[in-house]
Amino acid sequence: MQKTHVAIIGGGLTGLSIAYFLSQRGISCTIFEQHDRCGGVISTIHHDGFTFECGPNTGVLGNVEIEKLFDELQTNCTLETAQKSAKVRLIWKQGAWRALPSGLWSAITTPLFTFFDKLRILGEPFRKAGINPNETVYELVLRRMGKSFHDYAVAPFINGVYAGNTKTLVTRFALAKLYALEQTYGSFIRGAIAKAKYNKKNSIPTPSKQVFTCKGGLQNLITALEKNSKATIFTQCQNVLVEPFQNEYNVRFTLNGQQENKTFSHVITTCNAYSLPRVLPWLSTYHTQIFESVEYAPVVQVAVGFKNWNGMNIQAFGGLVPPCENRDILGVLFPSSMFGNRAPQGGAMLSVFLGGMLRPDIIHKTDDEITAIVARELQHMLFIPHWNPDLIRIFRYTHAIVQYTKHMEQVFASIDEIEHTHTNLIIAGSVRNGIGMADRVLQAWNIAQRLSI
Ligand SMILES: Cc1cc2nc3c(=O)[nH]c(=O)nc-3n(C[C@H](O)[C@H](O)[C@H](O)COP(=O)(O)OP(=O)(O)OC[C@H]3O[C@@H](n4cnc5c(N)ncnc54)[C@H](O)[C@@H]3O)c2cc1C
């Protein structure tokens, strides 16, 4: 009988989580990573009393699998959830920050939404479910909730999560859980209530949905996964390519200038869509074009540290900026308000996001130009009288977040076709099953459970 040995292409959160869950099943695996470190876009820097992230800052404990993972890794990495006082999410509207409503009274009194839309929301449970499977987020929110909900809740949320455009993201792909609620129960409100009741009645564990990081930064999750997965890890692997060969797969790669070749029973790719044609060079021209046409939002993240904070009270999760407000940043997170030890006592660590699908020009700006935008926007929006940051670091991602647009229908169909014709080849990563860290862990768990030995 053929022995199971799995090759995982890419050592980001998805690849490492797959390796960890496979190790738990006693399945041996090898990770091929092109860079000199694992972690992908996740990386934490400690500098001059500040701790800051280069990529994602926070995740949401959105499924029980990620909660279980943190439980299992606790000796090597401590889960840290956001402080209660920092739960408030701010939305920028006409020159001031407004708290996103978190209860009935604040929903009634908030100046974010129009009186008409607040009344209209009462009718949401009675509105018909949509029939267009490719309805965009914009169309859906307008149909069910109203324009002010779109402009001052959903659009800034989409800016914060996808750095995306509500007019091109398709609800059934981008907000799959929300879409399912409407399709199954006819309404978000009725669906949410029915689902909560069903889970309670059937004792289905529900995740806490708390905002998380790891004590000391997300890099500690990566290090803990590396330590606890029994995978062989090859970093600095260049020209990795996978070739089907007699019911198995040859993985060819260059390591320290040497061409190498290893054989595996299974291969799981976790790289971005645009890398797939290089890794799987035998893909048809059609599939190559499909993967190369997947859109990614370009994002610039700027870490800004102050040893002495002199701006407004930032006891909040952060602030999101609606596109209709026409400002130059997507939003700003307040990691030092959410988590411990991010800045020296009395200081602040901010994480500013710029660019996205609606401002793709920003990534092409020089460091000086980006610094000037951040200085101008933060001074104005966070009421900082003296602009004297002690730290500014700029991180650019030309392909930060995959956009689940209508095109993804062809992408998912292509993945199904390829996996169908190539047994034991799995195409994973954020090209399917969601873009957040919790989605990545859930996908890894599902793949590891269903992998046939
Ligand atoms: C700027 C930014 C902010 C984000 N913010 C959040 C957030 O706040 N909350 C949240 O939940 N999520 C956030 N995300 C998304 C989250 O970070 C990702 O979903 C997750 O980290 C992706 O992990 P991954 O392993 O799928 O991909 P990656 O991290 O991209 O890892 C893929 C790995 O594959 C390697 N690779 C690629 N091609 C090859 C090849 N040909 N050969 C060998 N190796 C290869 C890469 O070098 C990389 O290490 C953010 C992402 C970015 C970029």
The ligand as an SDF file (V2000), in Angstrom:
LIG
                    3D

 53 58  0  0  0  0  0  0  0  0999 V2000
   -2.2430   43.5370    5.2060 C   0  0  0  0  0  0  0  0  0  0  0  0
   -3.1340   42.4100    5.6280 C   0  0  0  0  0  0  0  0  0  0  0  0
   -3.9980   42.5900    6.6970 C   0  0  0  0  0  0  0  0  0  0  0  0
   -4.8170   41.5530    7.1130 C   0  0  0  0  0  0  0  0  0  0  0  0
   -5.6340   41.7310    8.1780 N   0  0  0  0  0  0  0  0  0  0  0  0
   -6.3420   40.7020    8.6690 C   0  0  0  0  0  0  0  0  0  0  0  0
   -7.0760   40.8240    9.8650 C   0  0  0  0  0  0  0  0  0  0  0  0
   -7.1050   41.8900   10.4790 O   0  0  0  0  0  0  0  0  0  0  0  0
   -7.7530   39.7450   10.3270 N   0  0  0  0  0  0  0  0  0  0  0  0
   -7.7330   38.5380    9.6800 C   0  0  0  0  0  0  0  0  0  0  0  0
   -8.3550   37.5690   10.1610 O   0  0  0  0  0  0  0  0  0  0  0  0
   -7.0330   38.3930    8.5350 N   0  0  0  0  0  0  0  0  0  0  0  0
   -6.3550   39.4290    8.0230 C   0  0  0  0  0  0  0  0  0  0  0  0
   -5.6190   39.2840    6.8790 N   0  0  0  0  0  0  0  0  0  0  0  0
   -5.7200   38.0100    6.1710 C   0  0  0  0  0  0  0  0  0  0  0  0
   -4.8470   36.9350    6.8300 C   0  0  0  0  0  0  0  0  0  0  0  0
   -3.6160   37.4890    7.1570 O   0  0  0  0  0  0  0  0  0  0  0  0
   -4.6720   35.7990    5.8830 C   0  0  0  0  0  0  0  0  0  0  0  0
   -5.9220   35.1860    5.6380 O   0  0  0  0  0  0  0  0  0  0  0  0
   -3.7640   34.6930    6.3220 C   0  0  0  0  0  0  0  0  0  0  0  0
   -2.6790   35.0990    7.0830 O   0  0  0  0  0  0  0  0  0  0  0  0
   -3.3060   34.0240    5.0350 C   0  0  0  0  0  0  0  0  0  0  0  0
   -2.5310   32.8970    5.3100 O   0  0  0  0  0  0  0  0  0  0  0  0
   -2.1140   31.9580    4.0930 P   0  0  0  0  0  0  0  0  0  0  0  0
   -1.2130   30.9350    4.6230 O   0  0  0  0  0  0  0  0  0  0  0  0
   -3.3360   31.4540    3.3960 O   0  0  0  0  0  0  0  0  0  0  0  0
   -1.4080   32.9150    3.0340 O   0  0  0  0  0  0  0  0  0  0  0  0
   -0.0080   33.6660    3.1500 P   0  0  0  0  0  0  0  0  0  0  0  0
    0.1820   34.2810    4.4680 O   0  0  0  0  0  0  0  0  0  0  0  0
    0.0620   34.5450    1.9460 O   0  0  0  0  0  0  0  0  0  0  0  0
    1.0370   32.5000    3.0220 O   0  0  0  0  0  0  0  0  0  0  0  0
    1.2800   31.8430    1.8000 C   0  0  0  0  0  0  0  0  0  0  0  0
    2.7040   31.3480    1.8470 C   0  0  0  0  0  0  0  0  0  0  0  0
    2.9620   30.6490    0.6440 O   0  0  0  0  0  0  0  0  0  0  0  0
    4.2610   31.0160    0.1960 C   0  0  0  0  0  0  0  0  0  0  0  0
    4.3140   30.7930   -1.2610 N   0  0  0  0  0  0  0  0  0  0  0  0
    3.6080   31.4360   -2.2090 C   0  0  0  0  0  0  0  0  0  0  0  0
    3.9530   30.9770   -3.4350 N   0  0  0  0  0  0  0  0  0  0  0  0
    4.8840   30.0290   -3.2290 C   0  0  0  0  0  0  0  0  0  0  0  0
    5.6300   29.1820   -4.1080 C   0  0  0  0  0  0  0  0  0  0  0  0
    5.4880   29.2440   -5.4370 N   0  0  0  0  0  0  0  0  0  0  0  0
    6.5190   28.3180   -3.5570 N   0  0  0  0  0  0  0  0  0  0  0  0
    6.7010   28.2490   -2.2070 C   0  0  0  0  0  0  0  0  0  0  0  0
    6.0250   29.0380   -1.3370 N   0  0  0  0  0  0  0  0  0  0  0  0
    5.1180   29.8980   -1.8450 C   0  0  0  0  0  0  0  0  0  0  0  0
    4.3890   32.4680    0.5820 C   0  0  0  0  0  0  0  0  0  0  0  0
    5.7530   32.8760    0.6360 O   0  0  0  0  0  0  0  0  0  0  0  0
    3.7160   32.4850    1.9470 C   0  0  0  0  0  0  0  0  0  0  0  0
    4.6080   32.2340    2.9990 O   0  0  0  0  0  0  0  0  0  0  0  0
   -4.8010   40.2960    6.4230 C   0  0  0  0  0  0  0  0  0  0  0  0
   -3.9230   40.1240    5.3400 C   0  0  0  0  0  0  0  0  0  0  0  0
   -3.1030   41.1660    4.9450 C   0  0  0  0  0  0  0  0  0  0  0  0
   -2.1710   40.9580    3.7940 C   0  0  0  0  0  0  0  0  0  0  0  0
  1  2  1  0
  2  3  1  0
  2 52  2  0
  3  4  2  0
  4  5  1  0
  4 50  1  0
  5  6  2  0
  6  7  1  0
  6 13  1  0
  7  8  2  0
  7  9  1  0
  9 10  1  0
 10 11  2  0
 10 12  1  0
 12 13  2  0
 13 14  1  0
 14 15  1  0
 14 50  1  0
 15 16  1  0
 16 17  1  0
 16 18  1  0
 18 19  1  0
 18 20  1  0
 20 21  1  0
 20 22  1  0
 22 23  1  0
 23 24  1  0
 24 25  2  0
 24 26  1  0
 24 27  1  0
 27 28  1  0
 28 29  2  0
 28 30  1  0
 28 31  1  0
 31 32  1  0
 32 33  1  0
 33 34  1  0
 33 48  1  0
 34 35  1  0
 35 36  1  0
 35 46  1  0
 36 37  1  0
 36 45  1  0
 37 38  2  0
 38 39  1  0
 39 40  1  0
 39 45  2  0
 40 41  1  0
 40 42  2  0
 42 43  1  0
 43 44  2  0
 44 45  1  0
 46 47  1  0
 46 48  1  0
 48 49  1  0
 50 51  2  0
 51 52  1  0
 52 53  1  0
M  END
$$$$
